[in-house]
Each structure stands twice: as C-alpha cells, then as structure tokens.
Amino acid sequence: HRRHFRDPGIIPPGKALEMVTIDAARALGMEHDIGSLEVGKKADVVLVDLCKPHLVPLHMPLYRIVYFANGSDVDTVIVDGRVLMRARKVLSVNEQEILDAAHCEAEYALERANLKHLTDMPNGLWGRSHY
C-alpha cells in the first residue's frame, strides 16, 4: 500500500506490525494465547539482524524492519519457547532434506502439468540489446 498509493501514512509501520501479530491472533480467536509477548502466552520471537547495509542507520528500527527487512535478515526464531533457528542455522529439521524434497516435488509437478518446457532457457536471454 505504501508504494502503490505513494503514501507512507496509509498503513503506519506500527499498525503493519500489529496486523501480523495481535490482529492476526484476534482474527483466529487466539489473542489470549498468541499475538503479543505477555506472561502466560506462547513466546514466539523472531530476532532480526539489523546490521545489514539495507537496514542502517539503526534509527527507527520498527520502520526499517517493516519496510526493508526480509526473510534473509532473520537470525533466530523461537516458537513457544523452543529455538528453531539460531545464527541462520535451522535446528528443528534437516534443511537440506527439505530442500531436496521440495526440488523433487517441483520437478514432478512441472512434468505432471506438462510445463517443464517453461524452465528452458529462452532465446535471447544472453545477447545484445536491441536499443
């Protein structure tokens, strides 16, 4: 919305964060269990590495996280008090096995849908510009 309407005030960063935390929990009817860090609620926490070129200077960290951070900036993930990822290393599953299985499933889906040809290198990918 910020980019489309060219108005950063349409959804302020604080409201955007609320929308994906406590507002989402309310929508699911789970606001008493999740959605905010409070005593008695499940502790789900994501630690974002703000020491990246696209996230500095460190002024207005909420603004930087909401508008500029992405999944590759996540350093640590804690779900219900259990550390699932630390220092960008997934601890809860074998990440390579998951990636391999996803690759196999994607290949199978492309073949089954007869769309494998869409992954071929298109003519003109490498070459001179027409301008």
C-alpha positions as a Markdown table, in Angstrom:
| # | Residue | x | y | z |
|---|---|---|---|---|
| 1 | His | 0.0 | 0.0 | 0.0 |
| 2 | Arg | 2.8 | 2.4 | 0.9 |
| 3 | Arg | 4.3 | 2.0 | -2.6 |
| 4 | His | 1.1 | 1.7 | -4.6 |
| 5 | Phe | -0.6 | 4.8 | -3.1 |
| 6 | Arg | 2.7 | 6.6 | -2.6 |
| 7 | Asp | 1.7 | 7.5 | 0.9 |
| 8 | Pro | 3.7 | 6.0 | 3.8 |
| 9 | Gly | 0.9 | 7.0 | 6.2 |
| 10 | Ile | -1.8 | 4.7 | 4.7 |
| 11 | Ile | -0.6 | 1.9 | 7.0 |
| 12 | Pro | 2.0 | 3.2 | 9.6 |
| 13 | Pro | 4.7 | 0.7 | 10.4 |
| 14 | Gly | 3.4 | 0.1 | 14.0 |
| 15 | Lys | -0.1 | -0.8 | 12.5 |
| 16 | Ala | 1.6 | -3.1 | 10.0 |
| 17 | Leu | 3.3 | -5.0 | 12.8 |
| 18 | Glu | 0.1 | -5.2 | 14.8 |
| 19 | Met | -1.7 | -6.6 | 11.7 |
| 20 | Val | 0.7 | -9.6 | 11.5 |
| 21 | Thr | 0.8 | -10.2 | 15.3 |
| 22 | Ile | -2.1 | -9.3 | 17.7 |
| 23 | Asp | -4.6 | -8.5 | 14.9 |
| 24 | Ala | -3.9 | -11.8 | 13.2 |
| 25 | Ala | -4.3 | -13.6 | 16.6 |
| 26 | Arg | -7.6 | -11.9 | 17.1 |
| 27 | Ala | -8.8 | -12.9 | 13.6 |
| 28 | Leu | -8.1 | -16.5 | 14.6 |
| 29 | Gly | -9.7 | -16.1 | 18.0 |
| 30 | Met | -6.4 | -16.9 | 19.7 |
| 31 | Glu | -5.5 | -13.5 | 21.1 |
| 32 | His | -5.3 | -14.9 | 24.7 |
| 33 | Asp | -2.6 | -17.4 | 23.6 |
| 34 | Ile | -0.6 | -15.7 | 20.9 |
| 35 | Gly | 0.0 | -12.4 | 19.1 |
| 36 | Ser | 1.9 | -10.5 | 21.7 |
| 37 | Leu | 4.7 | -11.0 | 24.3 |
| 38 | Glu | 2.8 | -11.3 | 27.6 |
| 39 | Val | 3.1 | -13.5 | 30.7 |
| 40 | Gly | 1.1 | -16.7 | 30.1 |
| 41 | Lys | 1.2 | -16.5 | 26.3 |
| 42 | Lys | 3.2 | -18.7 | 23.9 |
| 43 | Ala | 6.6 | -17.0 | 23.4 |
| 44 | Asp | 7.1 | -16.7 | 19.6 |
| 45 | Val | 10.1 | -14.4 | 18.8 |
| 46 | Val | 12.0 | -13.6 | 15.7 |
| 47 | Leu | 15.4 | -11.9 | 16.0 |
| 48 | Val | 16.3 | -9.7 | 13.0 |
| 49 | Asp | 19.9 | -8.9 | 12.2 |
| 50 | Leu | 19.8 | -5.1 | 11.7 |
| 51 | Cys | 23.5 | -4.9 | 10.9 |
| 52 | Lys | 22.9 | -5.1 | 7.2 |
| 53 | Pro | 23.6 | -2.4 | 4.6 |
| 54 | His | 19.9 | -2.0 | 3.7 |
| 55 | Leu | 18.9 | -1.7 | 7.4 |
| 56 | Val | 21.3 | 1.0 | 8.5 |
| 57 | Pro | 21.4 | 3.5 | 10.0 |
| 58 | Leu | 19.7 | 2.0 | 13.0 |
| 59 | His | 17.4 | 4.9 | 13.6 |
| 60 | Met | 13.7 | 4.0 | 13.6 |
| 61 | Pro | 14.2 | 0.2 | 13.9 |
| 62 | Leu | 10.5 | -0.6 | 13.6 |
| 63 | Tyr | 10.3 | 1.4 | 10.3 |
| 64 | Arg | 13.4 | -0.4 | 9.0 |
| 65 | Ile | 12.1 | -3.9 | 9.9 |
| 66 | Val | 8.6 | -3.4 | 8.5 |
| 67 | Tyr | 9.6 | -1.6 | 5.2 |
| 68 | Phe | 13.0 | -3.0 | 4.4 |
| 69 | Ala | 13.8 | -6.3 | 6.2 |
| 70 | Asn | 13.1 | -9.6 | 4.6 |
| 71 | Gly | 13.4 | -13.3 | 5.5 |
| 72 | Ser | 17.1 | -13.5 | 4.9 |
| 73 | Asp | 17.6 | -10.9 | 7.7 |
| 74 | Val | 16.2 | -13.3 | 10.3 |
| 75 | Asp | 18.9 | -14.6 | 12.6 |
| 76 | Thr | 17.0 | -16.5 | 15.3 |
| 77 | Val | 13.5 | -18.0 | 15.6 |
| 78 | Ile | 11.9 | -19.0 | 18.9 |
| 79 | Val | 8.5 | -20.7 | 18.8 |
| 80 | Asp | 6.7 | -21.4 | 22.1 |
| 81 | Gly | 10.0 | -21.0 | 23.9 |
| 82 | Arg | 11.8 | -23.5 | 21.6 |
| 83 | Val | 14.7 | -22.3 | 19.5 |
| 84 | Leu | 14.1 | -23.5 | 15.9 |
| 85 | Met | 16.8 | -21.4 | 14.2 |
| 86 | Arg | 19.9 | -19.9 | 15.7 |
| 87 | Ala | 22.5 | -17.8 | 13.7 |
| 88 | Arg | 20.6 | -18.6 | 10.5 |
| 89 | Lys | 21.0 | -22.4 | 11.1 |
| 90 | Val | 17.7 | -24.3 | 11.2 |
| 91 | Leu | 17.9 | -26.7 | 14.2 |
| 92 | Ser | 14.4 | -28.3 | 14.1 |
| 93 | Val | 14.6 | -30.1 | 10.8 |
| 94 | Asn | 17.2 | -31.3 | 8.3 |
| 95 | Glu | 17.1 | -28.3 | 6.0 |
| 96 | Gln | 18.9 | -30.0 | 3.1 |
| 97 | Glu | 16.4 | -32.9 | 3.1 |
| 98 | Ile | 13.5 | -30.4 | 2.9 |
| 99 | Leu | 15.1 | -28.5 | 0.1 |
| 100 | Asp | 15.8 | -31.7 | -1.8 |
| 101 | Ala | 12.3 | -33.0 | -1.4 |
| 102 | Ala | 10.9 | -29.6 | -2.5 |
| 103 | His | 13.0 | -29.7 | -5.6 |
| 104 | Cys | 11.8 | -33.2 | -6.5 |
| 105 | Glu | 8.2 | -32.2 | -5.9 |
| 106 | Ala | 8.6 | -29.2 | -8.1 |
| 107 | Glu | 10.1 | -31.2 | -10.9 |
| 108 | Tyr | 7.3 | -33.8 | -10.6 |
| 109 | Ala | 4.6 | -31.1 | -10.7 |
| 110 | Leu | 6.1 | -29.5 | -13.8 |
| 111 | Glu | 6.3 | -32.8 | -15.6 |
| 112 | Arg | 2.7 | -33.8 | -14.5 |
| 113 | Ala | 1.3 | -30.5 | -15.7 |
| 114 | Asn | 3.4 | -30.7 | -18.9 |
| 115 | Leu | 5.0 | -27.4 | -18.1 |
| 116 | Lys | 8.7 | -28.5 | -18.0 |
| 117 | His | 9.3 | -26.5 | -21.2 |
| 118 | Leu | 8.7 | -23.3 | -19.2 |
| 119 | Thr | 12.0 | -23.8 | -17.4 |
| 120 | Asp | 14.1 | -23.9 | -20.6 |
| 121 | Met | 16.4 | -21.0 | -21.2 |
| 122 | Pro | 14.6 | -18.6 | -23.6 |
| 123 | Asn | 16.1 | -17.5 | -26.8 |
| 124 | Gly | 17.7 | -14.1 | -26.4 |
| 125 | Leu | 18.4 | -14.5 | -22.7 |
| 126 | Trp | 22.1 | -13.8 | -23.5 |
| 127 | Gly | 23.0 | -11.5 | -26.3 |
| 128 | Arg | 23.0 | -7.9 | -27.4 |
| 129 | Ser | 20.4 | -5.3 | -26.6 |
| 130 | His | 18.0 | -4.1 | -29.3 |
| 131 | Tyr | 18.4 | -0.5 | -28.3 |
